Amino acid sequence: IFFMELFVELLALAISLSAVVIMSSIFWGMIRTRGVPFISSPKKHFDRVLEEANLKPGQKVYDLGCGKAHFLVRASKKFGLRGEGYEMSLAPYWWGRFNVFVNKADVKLHCQNFFKADLHDADLIYCYLFPEVMAKLSPKFKAELKPGAKVISYDFRIPDLTPAKEIITNEKKPAYGRILVYEF
């Protein structure tokens, strides 16, 4: 009985410490990103996004604010694309590293600000970022993206650009779940 109680106590301690680490990582990520929370985009639309990109195997995909890298792993494993992701929150970043490792995906992850990323070789950039961030990214896209590159934004527009295509994925709430395709 003593060992069982000790085991339960150690398990409770491990769970508590894990929760503290995860919550502090998310909090620290909110500070580092100046208030942008970690929110995953729905996995159910990943294939649709990648089909809309119409890329060939070996082409380069960036995910700005990649979180746990699920989009990049899907792009690599199902579509044969090379991925590169940027995430500043530590818990999702390390989860993403684990996800990439377990899936043996052709993906590189960086725990740094994506505004410092060199995007010249991007064939596709995927974003699920708030409008204020999209507005700040617009000049970077215009300056760095090669002709033919695409930016696909989930839900949020690039304020000064018109999408080449807009796909509504939620007919009941068309303002949510939009896939916005921009071509450069």
Beta strands, then each sheet from edge to edge (+ up, - down):
strand 1: 60-64
strand 2: 82-86
strand 3: 107-110
strand 4: 124-127
strand 5: 150-154
strand 6: 165-168
strand 7: 178-183
sheet 1: 3+ 2+ 1+ 4+ 5+ 7- 6+
end
